[in-house]
Amino acid sequence: GGGRGGGELCSYYEALEAQGSDAALPAAVYTLEELKELGRGKGWCPYFLARHVISFANVVVYNYQYLLDPKISALVSRSMQRECVVVFDEAHNIDNICIEVMSINFRMPTLEAASANLSRVQREISSLKESDAARLNDEYQRLVHGLANSGALNASDELAANPLLPQDILLQAVPGNLRRADSFVLFLKRLVAHLKKRLQTEEVVQETPLAFLSQLLHEEDIEPKPLKFVAERLRSLLRTLQVTDVSDFNPLLLVGDFATLLATYRQGFCIIIEPYDERSPALPDPLFQFCCNDASIAMKPVFERFQSVVITSGTLSPIDMYPKILGFEPRAVHSFAMSFSRDIILPLVVTRGADQAPLSSKFDLRSEPTTVRNYGKLLLDIAATVPDGVVAFFTSYSYMQQVVREWHALGILKRVLEHKLVFIETTDVLETTMALENFKRACDCGRGAVFLSIARGKVAEGVDFDRHYGRAVLLLGVPFQYTLGRVLRARLEFLRDTCAIDEADFLTFDAIRQAAQCAGRVIRGKTDYGIVVFADKRYNRADKRDKLPGWIRQFITDGSLNLSSDLAMHRARQFLRKMAQPATTAETVSLDFEQLRRSNAYVASAATATAAITSHPLQATGQQLPDQPADQPERFAVEMDEAEAMEIAV
């Protein structure tokens, strides 16, 4: 990219720029791969082509961050009109996304890289003073009149991003101590040095943005107001220096974004500095966290900008929690029942093993030898009973490692391997992808397989185990977050004080929505079927169970609750025998004919079909229709009715 600084030009970008507004696409649905192929054929950059045609598209499908993250939405989504209908699909975790896009974390290596960036910027400024001092002076004059006029921003300019929400961007003139490039670099050096000093702590620090700003003013004489301009002033400077390798300056840009967010937002944020990871306290690894606790901050501009916003998901339960944590008053709230032709889900709440010892992932029970052994015996029974693919979800990586290690020592894994192959999700994306591919190959060839996964991992959110790839899901415990984590504690305090949400209610809500996501991995269509085993005695409690989505609750009966592992396997065998029988015609439609005959749509379609028969040219002359017996026209019409009625029902 770029060539204004004398660098090499990108032919794909230049070719697209040459087309200008004429770079239109034929009407069609384009995936990312198809855009890449089109770009390769026409010699256009597919990334900037996609950004260009967003203005003309009828439907745009993209990641949440493109609309919620102010740094990205300012570039990609600014052409969206107020009349656009925004649909957040799979929005059960939307509050976590909102918090993620407004939070900033960094460690000491990031600050060291930011210092190196500043040294390079200083050298670039010195070089520019000798070769083109007028350019620096022009920038200075623009800054006197405000950042909004600090240079025309090209649509392709990567430095146009701003970490602030649109209504919070400052348009006034930059403070005098930031206008001169040299002064601004010295200002940033003092800020980075202060952050390094704050990271060199031996105790955990948790404080408000106001307290941090007060200490910054006291120790470095840096006032809050100039900090608000740092992010945009830094981008203006890098534009003036005509930097092309912007990604090299990401550490410094991150510090600039932090400074601007810190000085702009006082409510809904906190600062947590941890000198080490709690899992390895002997190893110093300081982490600076600027945590957003208020999900409504990122959602508010979306609600204000667009007149229609729809939040939907199959696991949006309980639905009344979302308006509270996202800070809005819904105009309409609907929860739609899911219709199935037969009972295709068998939820089983297993509270104890065959030896009647309780099953639970509670901290005081999870490591008990009887709990580990009974969980292993349950997995073994499921592997022996259920054909094809089985997916088991643990509450955390550390717990999975501990349990699998003990299963191996007890010989349980060896016995599971007699029935199915075993694959494990790891923190390495490549390893997990290969494990998934081999898992599906084992299911395809009839060997069957068990996939051991994490309830909050990538597999639980984004991988479908449809058809024979997932005939059973085993939830080994309730996937609560680590409740002693300081970031979570800060958020829980905010929700309690600001949204009147009890800590226990939010933790349960969060755990059950994750459990529902895991359960939904195996049911990917009306003809699919599967067993969902909730292996923890806490699922037997109404306050946990009632937070499950309706499409799971509708199949929970008294016979599904408080089961021992051997009784659960008896129920599973009965269910699998039933599912193995071919479905009757009556079971393949959602409504019976009595219900259909009371439907206005059905009556109208029946009348239309009958009219089509009677108006046939041969019918008018009393002759037989081709290949149609004389006594069949009414039956023909009824058969047409059934087909159309099935379509209406679907």
N, C-alpha and C positions, 0 to 999 in steps of 0.2 A: 503493500500500500504506500500511500502518501507520496510524493515526489517533490513536494514544495521545498523540502530541505535539500534537494539535489540527489535524493535516493532513487532507487529503482521504482518505476511505475508498475502498478498491477494492471495487466492488459484486460482482465475480466471486468474490473471496476471501471476502467476508462471506457471500455466498449459500452457498458450499461449507461454511463454518464452521457456518452455521445447520443444515445437514443433519447434521453430525457424523458418527457412525459409520454413519448410514443412507445415506451417499453411495456406494452400491454400483453396480456395472455389470453388465449382463446378460452371460452367458457368451459370449465371442467373442474374436477376435484383434484387438487395437487397435494401429494405427500412430499415430505422432505426429499426422499430419494428421487421422485419425479422432477422436483425443482432442480436438483443437482444435475440430472440428465439433460434437462432443458437448457440449463446454464452452460453445460459442456458443449451442447450442440450449437448454441447461438453465440458462445463466447462471452456470456454475461455472468456476473457474480451472483450466485443464487441467494446469498444472504441479503444483499442490498436489494435484489429483485423482490424477495419476499417482503421486505420492509416497504418497498415502493407500492406493491399491489394490495397491501392491507387496506388502503384507502378505498379500493374498488371492490373488494371481496364482499360477498353476501354472508359467508360464514367463515370465521377464523377460529381454529382450534389451536390453543397453545397453553403453555405452563402458567400456573398461577403467578409466578414471579413477574411475568411480562406485564401484569396489570397491577400487582400489589407492591412490588419493589420500586420505589420512586426513581432509583438510578436507571432502571431498565424501561419503565413505563414512559418516562419522558422521551425516550428515543423511539420506542416501538409503537406505543399505543396512543400517542398524542393526537393522531388523526381520527380516532374514533369519535363519532358524533353522540350527542346526548340521547338520541332516539335509539341507539343500539341496545339490544337486549343482552345482558351479561348473565351467563349461566355458569356458576361454579359447580361443576360436577365432581362427584366423589369428595364432597366438601366436609367429611367428618373430621378431618384434621386441619381445617382452614385456620383455626385460631393459632395453631403451632406455626403455620407458614407465616402468618402476619407477624408473629413475634420474632421469627427467624430473620425476616427481611429487614427489621429495624434494629437488630442487635449486632454488636461488633465484638469479636474476640481476637486477641493477639498475644504472642509470647515474645520472649527476648530476641530470638532470631529475626522476627519481623521488624523489631525496632532497630536492630543492627543493620538490616537491609535498608531501612528508611534512612539511617545515617549515611550509608553509602550512596543512596539516591541523592541526598542533599549535597554531598561532595561533588557528585557529577553535575548537578544543576548549577552549582557555583562555578565549576569549570566552563560550562556552556555559556553562562552569563558573561564571564570574563572574555571568552572567545567572541561572543556577539558584540560586546562593547568595542572590540577592536575592528570587527568587520562591518557591522551594521548597527551602530548605536541609535540610529533614528528609529529603528523598529521598537526598541525598548522605550524610547521616549513617546512614541505613538501610543503604546500600551498604557503608559503612565497617564497620558491625557484622557484616554478613554475611561480609565478607572476613576478619574476625578469626577466624571459625570455619571458613574454608576456601573455596576457589573452587567446590567442588562444591555449596555452598549459596548461591551468590551470585545467586540468582534462579531461579525456575522457568522452564525454557526451553520455549517454545512450539514445536511442530513446524514452524511457519512462520518461525521466527526465523533470519534469515540470519547472525546473529552467533554461532550455536551452533557454528560450525566450529572445529576445533583442528588445527594442523599436525602434532601428535605422533601417533604410533601409539597405539592404545588402552591398551596395557600401560605406556606411558611417561607418561601424563597424571598430573600431581601433584594430590593431593587434600588436602594439608595447608594450613595457614593461610598467607596471603600475607605475605611479609616486611614489617616495619613501614614501611620507606621507600617502599613502593608502595601503601599502603592509602589515604592521603590523595590525593585527585584532583590537587591542586596539586603535591604532591611527585612524583607519578607523571609528570606532564607535564614537569616539570623534568628528571627522570631520562631521559625519552625525548629531550629536547632535547640533553642531553649525548651520548647515544648517536648521534643523527643527526649532530651536529657532528663526532664522531670519525670516522664513516663518510665524511663529506665530506672530512675531512683525509686519510684513507687513500686516497681516490680521486685526490687531487691529487699523483700520483706520476709521475715520468718514466721509471721503470724497472718492468719486470715483477716482480711479487711473487707468490711461491707459498709458502704456509705451512700448517701444520696448525691446526685449530680451537684446540688448546691454546696454541699460540704467539700466536694472535690474542687469545685471552682474557687471556693474560699481559700483552700490551701494553696492552689495554683497562684492566686493573686498574692498571697502572703509570701510565698517562697520565690516565685519567679517574676513577680510584678506583671503578670499577664492578666489583663482584664477580660471579662466575659464577652463584651461586644465584639472585639476583633476576631474572636474565635468563630463567631457565626459566619464570617466571610472566608474562612480558611479553605474550605473545599473548592469553592468556585474560583477563588483567587489563585489557588494552585493549578487548577485546570487552565486558567487564562495564561499563566506563566508558561506552562508546558506547550500551549498552542503558540505562544510568541516565540518560544525556542524551536518550534517546528519539530517537536519530538515525534518520531514515527513508531518506535518500539514502545508503545504506551504500557504494555504488560510488564515491562521491566520496572516500571515505577509503581506497581500495585501496592507494595508495602507503604510507600509514602502517601499514596492516594488513600489508603485505608486509615492512616493516622489523620489525614485531612478530614475525611468523612466523620471520624470519631469526634474531632474537635468541634465541627459544625453541629452535629447532633447533640453533643454535650451542652453546648451553649444555648441551643434552641429549645430543647424539651426538658422541663424540670419535673413534670408529673408523669408517673407511669414507667419510670426508669430507675435503675439502681446500678451501682458499681460494686463488683465483687473481685477481689484480688486474692488468689489462692497460691501459696508458695510451692505446693506440691500436689500431685495426684493422690487422692485418698487411698487408692489401691496400692501405691508404693511410696509411703511417706518418707522413706529414707533417701529417695532420689529427688533432689531439687528440680522442679520444672514449673516455674511461676507462670501463671495464666491470668491475664487481665480480661475481665468480662464486663462489657457495657450492655446490661440486660434490659430488654424491653419486657415489661410485665403486662402491658395493656394491648390486647389484640385489636381493640377498636381504633387505635391510632392509624394503622395501615388501611383499615376498611372504610373509615369515614370519608376519604376523598372519592372512593368508588360509589358509595351511596349518594354523595352530593353531585357527582358528575353525570351519572346515568339515571334515567328515569325508571328503568326496569332492571332489577337485580334478583336473580333466582339462585337460591342456595339449596342444593339437592344431593342426596346420597342414599344408598340402600341401607346404611348404618347410621343415619342421623337420629340417634335415639339416646336419651330422651330429647325430643325436639325443642322443648321449652328452655333448654340450657343455652342454646346458641344465641338467641337475642340478648341474653344477659352478658355473655362474655364478649360478644362482638359489638355491643352498645347500639342497638337499633330497635325500632318498633316495627314489627312486621305488619304489612298490609293484609297478608293472607297466609294462613298456615294450614297445610293439608298433609295428611299422612294416608297414603294409598295402600290398601290391602293387595297382596300378591295372590293371584289365583293359580292353583296347581290342579292338574287333572287327577292326581292321586297324592297320597302322603309320601313325598319324595325325600323328606328329611326325617331322620330319626335322631332327635337330641336325647342324650343320655347323661344324667348327672350322677357321676360315680363318686360317692362320698367315703368309701372304705374299700379295702382290699378283701380278698377271699378269706383272710384271717381276721376280718372285722377291725383291723387297725385303721384309724382315720387317715385319709389322704388329703394333703394340703401342702402348698408351697409357702405357708407362713414361715417366718424366719426361725421360729423355735421348733418347727417340725420338719422343715425341708431337708435337713441333713441327717435326720434320724435314719438308722439302717433299715428299719421296717418301712419307712416312707419310700426310700430309694428302691428297696427290693420290690415293694408292691407296684410302684410305677413301672419298673422293669417287667414284672409279671403281666401287668395290664398291656404294655406294648407287645409282649410276646403273644398273648392271647389274641390281640387284634390282628397281628401279622399272620397267625394261624387261621383266623376266622374269615377275614376280609380279603377278597381277591384283588389283584392288581396293585394300585398305588395307595399308600398311606402316608399322611403328613402329620408329624408330631411337633408341637410348638412348645418351647421352653420359655420361661419368663426372662432369662438373660443369658448372655454368652458364658459368664462365669459359672452359673448354675448348670448349664448344659455340659460344660467341660467336667465339672465335678461329678455329675451323675453318670455320664458316659464312661468316665474312668472307673467308677465303682461297678457299673454294669459289666465292664470288661473283666474286672477282677472276680466278679461273681459268676462269670460264664454265661450271663444272660445274652450278651451280644452274639456269642457263638450260636446260641439256640435260635435267636431271631434270624440269623443268616441261613439256617436250615429252611426257612420259609421264604425269605425275601432278602434282597441285597440292601445294604444300608448306605445312605449318602448323608453328608453333613454340610450345613451352611457355615461358612467362615466369614471373617471380616474382609477377606480378599475377594474382590468382585470377580476376578477371572476364575479363581478356584470354584466359587459358587456357581458361576455360569456353566463350567464344565460338569460339575456335579449334577446340575439340573438336566443337562443334555443326556448324561448317562442314566439318570433316573428314568427319563422318558423312554430311552431305548430299552431299559429293563422291563418297563411296563408293556411296551409294544411287542416284545418277543415272548411275553407270557411268564417271565421269571418273577415279576412283581418286585416292588421296592418300597423301602421306608425312607422318607426324607426328614431328617431332624433339623428343625429350624428355630428361629427366634421370633417371638410374638411382635416385637417392634423392629424387626429387621426388614431388609429389602424384599425378601420373598413374601412376607406377610402382607405387604402393601401392593406389590405389583405383578405377582405371578399367579396365573390361573391354573388350577389343577382340575381341568374339566374332564368329563367322561371317565375313562378307566384310569386316568392319571391320579384321580383323587376319589376314592370310594369311602375314605374315612379320614376325619381330622381328630387328632387327640390333643387336647389342651392340658398340659401338665402344670396346673396352677392358674392363679389369677394374675394377669400381667400388670401389676401395679408398678408405677415408677419408683425409683429409689428415693424414698421419702426423706432421707437425711441430706440429699443434695441441696446445696445452698441456693442454687438458681431456682429450683422448684419451690423451696421454702419461701423465697422472696415473692414468687408469683402467687403462692397460696395466701400469703399475708395481704397482697394487693387485692385479690379476689374477695377475701373476707371483708376487708375494710371498705372497698369501693363498690363492689357488686353484690354484697351481702350473700355470697356463696360460701357455704360451710366447707371447710377443708376436706372432711371425710366425704362429702357429697361429690366434690369435684374429682377427688382421687378415684372414687368408685366409678363415676361417669367415664373418666378417662380410661380406666382399666377395662371396663365392659365394652367400650367402643372398639378397643384393640382386639378383644376376644371375638367380637362380632365380625371384625375384618378377617380374622383367621378362619372362623367358621364359614364365611362366605367364599373361601377359596375353592370349595368343592362343588358348589351349586352355581353353575354358570348358564343355566337354561332350564326351560320347563320340562325337558325330557331327561335332564340329569338327575342323579340321585346320590345320596351319601349319608354317612353316619357322622354325627358330631358328638364327641365324648368330652364332657366338661369334668375333668378329673380333679376336683377340689371340693371339699365339703362346704366351702363358702358359697358356691353356686346354688346350693340348696336353699339359701336364704332369699326371701322375697325381695329384699332391697337390692340384691344383686341381680336376680333373675328378671325382675320387672324392667330393668334398664336395657335388656336385650331388644333388638328390633322385632316388630310384629311378625315378620315372616319366619322368625325362629320360634317366637313364643307361641304361635298358633299350633305348633306341633308338640309343645310340651304338655304332657298329661300327667296325672298323678302316678301313672305307671312308669314315667320317665325319671322320677325324682328319688333321691336317697337310695341309690342302688349300690350293691356290692359289685365287685368286678366280675364275679362268675355269673351273677344274675344279668348284668349288662350284656355279657357275651351271648347269653341265651336269647335276649331280646334282639340282639344284632343278627343272629342266625335266622330268626323268624323273619325279620325285615328283609334280609338278603334273598331268602327263598321267595318271598312275595314279589320283590322287584325283578326276580329272574323270570317271572311269568309274563307272557306277552300281554300288553295292554289291550283292553277291549276298545271297540270303536267309541262306546259311550264315555270311556275314560280319557279320550284324546281331545275332547272339547270341554270348554270351561262352563258352558251353560247347557242345561237339558232342554228338550223341545218344549216343555210346558213354559219354561221361562222365556224361550225364544218367541213363542207365539204371543206372549204378552208384550213383546218389544216392538215399538213403532218401526224401527229400522228393518226388522224381520218382515213385518207385514207389508211394508212398502216394497221390499225386494221381491217378496213372493208375488205381489200383484204385477210387478214389472216383468217377472219371468213368465207368468201366465199369459200376459198380454203379448209377449214376444212369440209364444207358441201359437196363439189364436190368430195372430196377424200374418203368419207364414203363408206365402202364396199357395202352396199345395194344400194347406189346412183349409183355406177359404173355398177350394173346389171340392172338398170332401175326400181328396185322395190321401193315401198314406204318406207320411214323411219318409224320406229315404232311411232305410235300416231302422225303422221305428214301427213296431206293431200298432195296429189301429187302436188298441185299448190302452196304449201307454202314454199319451200326451200328458195326462195329469201327473202321473208318476215321474215323468221326465222333469216336469216343472218343480215337483217336490225335491228331486235330487239336486236340481240347480239351487233351490232354496237352501238345502243343507250346506252345500259348498260355500254359498255366499254367507250364510249365517256363521259358519266356522270362521270365515275371514273377518266378519264383523266382531265376533267374540274375541278373536286374537287381537 
